[in-house]
Amino acid sequence: MVSEESPLLASAAHELIYDRFEPDQKRWIVFLVSVVVFVSATFVPSIPQIARDLDSTHDVVSLTVSLSILASAVGALVWAAYSSFYGRRSIYLWGMPFLCVRSCGVVMSTSLRSLLFWRFMQTFGCSGGMSLGAGVIGDIYKLEERGTAVGVFFGVRATLFGLAVTPFLGGAAAQYWSWRNLHYCLGEWGLLEMLLIYLSRWIHITWVNPLSSLLLLRSPNLFAVMLAWTLVVISDFVLLVPLAYTIGIRYDIANQAIIGACFLPNGLGNFIGAPVAGRLSDIAVRRWREKCEGVWCPEDRLRATWIGGLIIVPLSIGASGLITTYVGGPMGLWLNLLCLFTTGMGVDFVVNPIGSYNVDVVRSRSAEVTAASAAVRSLILSAATALVIPSIERIGVAWTDIIAAVLALIGQGIIFLTISYGDRMRASVDVGFTTENR
């Protein structure tokens, strides 16, 4: 049982667990789990074309984004829970056929109702990528290396592919090809990934109750960092979801490929920020453990979030709202792109240490805690996303972005409380925390 006085000391016995794979094998595994298809961002730049194709409105088609986030919440819970029962690799192989078949369903959609259904199922198929990847990294990397590995994983999966490459491809496909053909390609890419994962013979099985993932969030500190993550990530959604209706309209950009390219600075900021944040969080763990004479306090990793959550994100998104409202012409556009870049970097300075912290404190159920956090976070984000465009229409871009900046500051305040009282929070509800340095 964990108490406030429980020492969090290193256990040499666990070092052997992480020697099962050579460094090159570990890097290959991280690459594989990082390139699992990320379909949500391909959709946003093509919304205007889809609305015309299905004879609908932009606002109605935008609901597919919220529905996709909801599918991510449901799918993350299902895939992560069963991965703890059947193994990570097996669940990857089960999820990919969902993606492939449902991508064909999206392509053949002729009505909004069928599009909503198949988009939900398509996103469900690949929604385990984030939680399963975090679980795999927790399985093969030791504490002092885990933050860097998670940083690479977030940088490649969530940012390079999630927020940089895929929006650009979605916009380019909508402008010069077809959004339907793009989803055919996503299905084919899913088949290729399934083959690569099948040929990679890694597996890790932990026998636990697969229905208990959400109960992990009854822990105050796990719930707190999940909420902080959500409040910061809202900044990305506020900037990116209405991009065609904010930057696009304000700066007279009608070309959907160019709209898709406007996502690139945010993705580039994420891509650069993720590994840097991972390295900084590992440095924070080592330095504070030295200060505490070898005693490991998991919340020390969260100290790496300050620069992102307290400074970069609030200033960037607040500035973006004001620039969009008051600065026109090429100067306004370039300043907005700079804000997208810095927001992307700042968000990763917060979410990367939190992701590594979740793996640190519940290592044996790392995929489940990642999925439970992602599920609740996605439910909140799906509601928030649906409110972004109505908020901009009602109170304007500037006030909407300022509200997002305030939410990010509140999230950083929650992290501060978690750092200050993390030992008491862990002691109040024991969900099977990792109490050793492993």
C-alpha positions as CSV (number, residue, x, y, z in Angstrom):
1,M,0.0,0.0,0.0
2,V,1.4,3.4,-0.9
3,S,1.7,6.0,1.8
4,E,3.1,9.5,2.0
5,E,6.4,8.1,3.4
6,S,6.8,5.3,0.9
7,P,10.3,5.5,-0.6
8,L,10.4,5.4,-4.4
9,L,13.8,3.8,-4.8
10,A,15.5,2.0,-7.7
11,S,15.2,-1.7,-8.1
12,A,18.0,-3.3,-10.0
13,A,16.0,-6.5,-10.6
14,H,13.9,-4.7,-13.1
15,E,16.9,-3.6,-15.3
16,L,16.9,-7.0,-17.0
17,I,13.4,-6.5,-18.3
18,Y,14.6,-3.7,-20.5
19,D,17.5,-5.7,-22.0
20,R,15.2,-8.0,-24.0
21,F,15.7,-5.9,-27.1
22,E,18.8,-4.4,-28.6
23,P,18.7,-0.5,-29.1
24,D,18.2,-0.9,-32.9
25,Q,15.2,-3.2,-32.2
26,K,13.7,-0.7,-29.8
27,R,14.0,2.1,-32.3
28,W,12.4,-0.1,-35.0
29,I,9.5,-0.9,-32.7
30,V,9.0,2.8,-31.8
31,F,9.0,3.6,-35.5
32,L,6.4,1.0,-36.2
33,V,4.0,2.2,-33.5
34,S,4.6,5.8,-34.5
35,V,3.4,5.5,-38.1
36,V,0.0,3.9,-37.4
37,V,-2.6,5.7,-39.5
38,F,-3.9,9.0,-38.0
39,V,-7.0,9.8,-40.0
40,S,-8.7,12.7,-38.2
41,A,-6.5,15.5,-39.5
42,T,-6.9,14.5,-43.1
43,F,-10.5,15.4,-42.9
44,V,-10.5,19.0,-41.8
45,P,-9.1,20.7,-44.9
46,S,-11.4,18.8,-47.2
47,I,-14.6,19.8,-45.3
48,P,-15.7,22.4,-47.9
49,Q,-15.4,19.9,-50.8
50,I,-17.2,17.2,-48.8
51,A,-20.0,19.7,-48.0
52,R,-20.4,20.4,-51.7
53,D,-20.2,16.8,-52.7
54,L,-22.9,15.7,-50.2
55,D,-25.0,18.8,-50.7
56,S,-24.6,19.8,-47.0
57,T,-23.3,22.7,-45.0
58,H,-19.8,23.3,-43.5
59,D,-21.2,23.4,-39.9
60,V,-23.0,20.0,-40.3
61,V,-20.0,18.3,-42.0
62,S,-17.8,19.7,-39.2
63,L,-19.7,17.5,-36.8
64,T,-17.8,14.5,-38.2
65,V,-14.7,15.9,-36.5
66,S,-16.5,15.8,-33.1
67,L,-17.8,12.3,-33.9
68,S,-14.3,11.2,-34.8
69,I,-13.0,12.4,-31.4
70,L,-15.8,10.5,-29.7
71,A,-14.8,7.4,-31.7
72,S,-11.3,7.9,-30.5
73,A,-12.5,7.9,-26.9
74,V,-14.4,4.6,-27.3
75,G,-11.8,2.9,-29.4
76,A,-8.9,3.8,-27.1
77,L,-10.6,2.2,-24.2
78,V,-11.5,-1.0,-26.1
79,W,-8.1,-1.5,-27.7
80,A,-6.0,-0.7,-24.7
81,A,-8.1,-2.9,-22.3
82,Y,-7.8,-5.9,-24.6
83,S,-4.1,-5.2,-25.2
84,S,-3.4,-5.8,-21.5
85,F,-5.2,-9.1,-21.9
86,Y,-4.1,-10.4,-25.3
87,G,-0.9,-8.4,-25.9
88,R,-0.1,-5.2,-27.8
89,R,0.8,-6.8,-31.2
90,S,-2.4,-8.8,-31.4
91,I,-4.5,-5.8,-30.9
92,Y,-2.7,-3.9,-33.6
93,L,-3.5,-6.8,-36.0
94,W,-7.1,-6.7,-35.0
95,G,-7.5,-3.0,-35.3
96,M,-6.0,-2.5,-38.8
97,P,-8.8,-4.5,-40.6
98,F,-11.4,-2.1,-39.0
99,L,-9.5,0.8,-40.5
100,C,-9.1,-0.8,-44.0
101,V,-12.7,-1.9,-44.5
102,R,-14.2,1.3,-42.9
103,S,-12.1,3.5,-45.1
104,C,-13.8,1.9,-48.1
105,G,-17.1,2.7,-46.4
106,V,-16.1,6.4,-46.2
107,V,-15.2,6.4,-49.9
108,M,-18.6,5.0,-50.9
109,S,-20.7,7.3,-48.7
110,T,-23.3,9.1,-50.6
111,S,-25.1,10.8,-47.7
112,L,-24.2,12.6,-44.5
113,R,-25.7,9.8,-42.4
114,S,-23.5,7.1,-44.0
115,L,-20.5,9.4,-43.8
116,L,-21.0,9.9,-40.1
117,F,-21.3,6.2,-39.5
118,W,-18.3,5.1,-41.5
119,R,-16.1,7.9,-40.2
120,F,-16.9,6.8,-36.7
121,M,-16.0,3.2,-37.5
122,Q,-12.9,4.2,-39.4
123,T,-11.6,6.3,-36.5
124,F,-12.5,3.5,-34.1
125,G,-10.2,1.2,-36.0
126,C,-7.0,3.2,-35.5
127,S,-7.9,5.0,-32.2
128,G,-5.7,2.6,-30.2
129,G,-2.5,3.9,-31.8
130,M,-1.6,6.4,-29.1
131,S,-2.4,4.3,-26.0
132,L,-0.9,1.1,-27.4
133,G,2.2,3.0,-28.5
134,A,2.7,4.4,-25.0
135,G,2.2,1.0,-23.5
136,V,4.8,-0.5,-25.9
137,I,7.3,2.2,-24.9
138,G,6.6,1.5,-21.2
139,D,7.3,-2.2,-21.8
140,I,10.7,-1.7,-23.4
141,Y,12.3,1.5,-22.0
142,K,13.6,2.1,-18.5
143,L,12.6,5.2,-16.5
144,E,15.6,7.4,-17.5
145,E,15.1,6.8,-21.2
146,R,11.3,6.7,-21.3
147,G,10.7,10.4,-21.7
148,T,12.9,10.7,-24.7
149,A,11.3,7.6,-26.4
150,V,7.8,9.0,-25.7
151,G,9.0,12.3,-27.2
152,V,10.1,10.6,-30.4
153,F,6.8,8.7,-30.5
154,F,4.7,11.9,-30.0
155,G,6.8,13.8,-32.4
156,V,6.4,11.3,-35.2
157,R,2.9,10.0,-34.6
158,A,0.9,12.8,-33.1
159,T,2.7,15.7,-34.7
160,L,4.6,14.9,-37.9
161,F,1.8,12.6,-39.2
162,G,-1.1,13.8,-37.0
163,L,-0.8,17.6,-37.4
164,A,1.6,18.3,-40.2
165,V,1.6,15.7,-43.1
166,T,-1.9,14.5,-42.9
167,P,-3.7,17.9,-43.0
168,F,-1.5,18.9,-46.0
169,L,-2.3,15.6,-47.8
170,G,-6.0,16.1,-47.0
171,G,-6.0,19.6,-48.4
172,A,-4.0,18.7,-51.5
173,A,-6.2,15.7,-52.2
174,A,-9.3,17.8,-51.9
175,Q,-7.9,20.5,-54.2
176,Y,-6.1,18.4,-56.9
177,W,-7.4,14.9,-56.6
178,S,-10.4,13.6,-54.5
179,W,-11.1,13.2,-50.8
180,R,-12.5,9.8,-51.6
181,N,-9.3,8.6,-53.3
182,L,-7.4,9.8,-50.2
183,H,-9.4,7.4,-48.0
184,Y,-8.7,4.6,-50.4
185,C,-5.0,5.3,-49.8
186,L,-5.5,5.3,-46.0
187,G,-7.0,1.8,-46.2
188,E,-4.1,0.6,-48.3
189,W,-1.6,2.1,-45.9
190,G,-3.4,0.3,-43.1
191,L,-2.8,-3.0,-44.9
192,L,0.9,-2.3,-45.3
193,E,1.2,-1.4,-41.5
194,M,-0.6,-4.7,-40.6
195,L,1.9,-6.6,-42.7
196,L,4.9,-4.8,-41.0
197,I,3.5,-5.4,-37.5
198,Y,2.8,-9.1,-38.3
199,L,6.4,-9.6,-39.4
200,S,7.7,-7.9,-36.2
201,R,7.6,-10.6,-33.5
202,W,7.3,-8.6,-30.4
203,I,4.6,-9.3,-27.8
204,H,4.0,-8.4,-24.2
205,I,1.1,-9.8,-22.1
206,T,-0.1,-8.6,-18.8
207,W,-3.0,-10.4,-17.2
208,V,-5.4,-7.8,-15.8
209,N,-9.1,-7.0,-15.8
210,P,-9.8,-5.5,-19.2
211,L,-12.8,-3.6,-17.9
212,S,-11.1,-1.6,-15.3
213,S,-9.3,1.1,-17.3
214,L,-11.6,4.0,-16.4
215,L,-11.3,3.2,-12.7
216,L,-7.7,4.3,-12.9
217,L,-8.9,7.9,-13.1
218,R,-10.4,7.7,-9.6
219,S,-6.8,8.5,-8.6
220,P,-6.7,12.3,-8.0
221,N,-3.3,12.8,-9.6
222,L,-4.1,10.8,-12.8
223,F,-7.4,12.7,-13.2
224,A,-5.7,16.0,-12.5
225,V,-3.0,15.5,-15.2
226,M,-5.6,14.2,-17.6
227,L,-7.6,17.4,-17.1
228,A,-4.5,19.6,-17.4
229,W,-3.6,17.9,-20.7
230,T,-7.1,18.5,-22.0
231,L,-7.2,22.1,-21.2
232,V,-3.9,22.7,-22.9
233,V,-4.7,20.6,-26.0
234,I,-7.9,22.6,-26.5
235,S,-5.6,25.4,-27.8
236,D,-4.6,23.3,-30.8
237,F,-8.2,22.5,-31.6
238,V,-9.3,26.1,-31.3
239,L,-6.7,27.1,-33.8
240,L,-6.8,24.2,-36.2
241,V,-10.5,23.1,-36.5
242,P,-11.8,26.5,-37.9
243,L,-8.6,27.3,-39.9
244,A,-10.5,27.5,-43.2
245,Y,-12.9,29.9,-41.6
246,T,-10.4,32.1,-39.7
247,I,-7.1,32.3,-41.5
248,G,-8.7,31.2,-44.8
249,I,-11.4,33.8,-44.9
250,R,-9.4,36.6,-43.2
251,Y,-6.5,36.3,-45.7
252,D,-8.5,35.3,-48.8
253,I,-7.2,31.8,-49.1
254,A,-9.6,29.7,-51.2
255,N,-7.1,27.0,-52.3
256,Q,-7.7,23.9,-50.0
257,A,-4.2,22.7,-50.6
258,I,-2.8,26.0,-49.2
259,I,-5.3,25.7,-46.3
260,G,-3.9,22.2,-45.6
261,A,-0.3,23.6,-45.8
262,C,-1.2,26.1,-43.1
263,F,-1.3,23.2,-40.7
264,L,2.4,22.5,-41.3
265,P,3.8,25.1,-38.9
266,N,1.8,23.7,-36.0
267,G,2.9,20.1,-36.9
268,L,6.5,21.3,-37.3
269,G,6.3,22.9,-33.8
270,N,5.0,19.7,-32.4
271,F,7.6,17.6,-34.2
272,I,10.5,19.8,-32.8
273,G,8.9,20.2,-29.4
274,A,8.1,16.5,-28.7
275,P,11.7,15.1,-28.5
276,V,13.0,18.3,-26.8
277,A,10.3,18.0,-24.2
278,G,11.0,14.3,-23.7
279,R,14.7,15.0,-23.2
280,L,13.9,17.8,-20.7
281,S,11.6,15.6,-18.7
282,D,14.3,12.9,-18.4
283,I,16.8,15.6,-17.3
284,A,14.3,16.8,-14.7
285,V,13.9,13.3,-13.3
286,R,17.6,12.8,-13.0
287,R,18.4,16.2,-11.5
288,W,15.6,16.1,-8.9
289,R,16.5,12.5,-7.9
290,E,20.1,13.7,-7.3
291,K,18.8,16.6,-5.2
292,C,16.7,14.1,-3.2
293,E,19.7,11.8,-2.6
294,G,18.5,9.0,-4.9
295,V,14.8,9.1,-4.0
296,W,12.5,9.2,-7.0
297,C,9.4,11.4,-7.0
298,P,7.3,10.8,-10.1
299,E,5.9,14.3,-10.1
300,D,9.4,15.7,-10.7
301,R,8.9,14.9,-14.4
302,L,6.0,17.4,-14.6
303,R,8.4,20.3,-13.7
304,A,9.4,20.2,-17.4
305,T,5.9,21.6,-18.4
306,W,6.3,25.1,-17.0
307,I,7.7,26.8,-20.1
308,G,5.0,25.4,-22.4
309,G,1.9,25.7,-20.2
310,L,2.7,28.9,-18.4
311,I,4.3,30.9,-21.2
312,I,4.4,29.6,-24.7
313,V,0.8,28.3,-25.2
314,P,-1.2,31.1,-23.6
315,L,0.8,33.8,-25.3
316,S,0.8,32.1,-28.7
317,I,-2.9,31.4,-28.9
318,G,-3.9,34.8,-27.4
319,A,-1.6,36.5,-29.9
320,S,-3.1,34.5,-32.8
321,G,-6.6,35.7,-31.9
322,L,-5.6,39.3,-31.8
323,I,-3.5,39.1,-35.0
324,T,-6.3,37.5,-36.9
325,T,-8.7,40.2,-35.8
326,Y,-6.6,43.3,-36.2
327,V,-3.6,42.5,-38.5
328,G,-4.4,42.0,-42.2
329,G,-2.3,41.3,-45.3
330,P,0.8,39.0,-45.6
331,M,2.2,40.3,-42.3
332,G,-0.9,39.0,-40.4
333,L,-0.7,35.6,-42.2
334,W,3.0,35.1,-41.4
335,L,2.5,36.1,-37.8
336,N,-0.4,33.6,-37.5
337,L,1.8,30.9,-38.9
338,L,4.4,31.7,-36.3
339,C,1.8,31.5,-33.6
340,L,0.7,28.1,-35.0
341,F,4.4,26.9,-34.8
342,T,4.9,28.1,-31.2
343,T,1.6,26.8,-30.0
344,G,2.5,23.4,-31.4
345,M,5.8,23.4,-29.6
346,G,4.3,24.7,-26.4
347,V,1.6,22.1,-26.3
348,D,4.1,19.3,-26.6
349,F,6.1,20.8,-23.8
350,V,3.1,20.0,-21.6
351,V,1.6,16.8,-23.0
352,N,4.9,14.9,-23.4
353,P,5.9,15.0,-19.7
354,I,2.4,14.1,-18.7
355,G,2.3,11.1,-21.1
356,S,5.6,9.9,-19.7
357,Y,4.4,10.5,-16.1
358,N,1.3,8.3,-16.7
359,V,3.6,5.5,-17.9
360,D,5.9,6.0,-14.9
361,V,3.3,5.8,-12.2
362,V,1.2,2.9,-13.6
363,R,3.8,1.1,-15.7
364,S,2.2,-2.3,-15.6
365,R,-1.1,-0.8,-17.0
366,S,0.5,2.0,-19.1
367,A,-1.7,1.3,-22.2
368,E,-4.8,1.3,-20.0
369,V,-4.1,4.6,-18.2
370,T,-3.2,6.2,-21.5
371,A,-6.4,5.0,-23.0
372,A,-8.6,6.0,-20.0
373,S,-7.1,9.5,-20.1
374,A,-7.5,9.7,-23.8
375,A,-11.1,8.5,-23.6
376,V,-12.2,11.2,-21.1
377,R,-10.1,13.8,-22.8
378,S,-11.7,13.0,-26.2
379,L,-15.2,13.3,-24.7
380,I,-14.3,16.7,-23.5
381,L,-12.6,17.7,-26.7
382,S,-15.5,16.5,-28.9
383,A,-17.8,18.8,-27.0
384,A,-15.3,21.7,-27.1
385,T,-14.7,21.2,-30.8
386,A,-18.4,21.4,-31.6
387,L,-18.5,24.8,-29.8
388,V,-15.4,26.4,-31.6
389,I,-17.1,27.7,-34.7
390,P,-20.3,28.8,-33.0
391,S,-18.1,30.7,-30.4
392,I,-16.2,32.4,-33.2
393,E,-19.4,33.4,-34.9
394,R,-20.9,34.7,-31.6
395,I,-18.0,36.5,-29.8
396,G,-15.2,36.6,-32.4
397,V,-11.8,34.9,-33.0
398,A,-10.0,37.1,-30.5
399,W,-12.2,36.3,-27.5
400,T,-12.5,32.6,-28.4
401,D,-8.7,32.4,-28.4
402,I,-8.3,34.3,-25.2
403,I,-10.7,31.9,-23.5
404,A,-8.5,29.0,-24.7
405,A,-5.4,30.8,-23.3
406,V,-7.1,31.1,-19.9
407,L,-8.0,27.4,-20.0
408,A,-4.3,26.6,-20.7
409,L,-3.3,28.6,-17.6
410,I,-5.8,26.8,-15.5
411,G,-4.4,23.5,-16.7
412,Q,-0.9,24.6,-15.6
413,G,-2.3,25.6,-12.2
414,I,-3.6,22.0,-11.9
415,I,-0.1,20.7,-12.7
416,F,1.4,22.9,-10.0
417,L,-1.0,21.5,-7.4
418,T,-0.1,17.9,-8.6
419,I,3.6,18.6,-8.2
420,S,3.1,20.1,-4.8
421,Y,0.7,17.5,-3.4
422,G,1.4,14.4,-5.6
423,D,2.5,12.2,-2.8
424,R,-0.7,12.8,-0.8
425,M,-2.8,12.4,-3.9
426,R,-1.2,9.0,-4.7
427,A,-1.6,7.9,-1.1
428,S,-5.3,8.9,-1.0
429,V,-6.3,6.4,-3.7
430,D,-4.0,3.5,-4.6
431,V,-4.6,2.2,-8.1
432,G,-1.5,0.0,-8.2
433,F,1.1,2.7,-8.6
434,T,4.7,1.8,-9.6
435,T,6.5,2.5,-6.4
436,E,10.0,1.7,-7.6
437,N,12.3,3.3,-10.2
438,R,11.7,1.0,-13.2
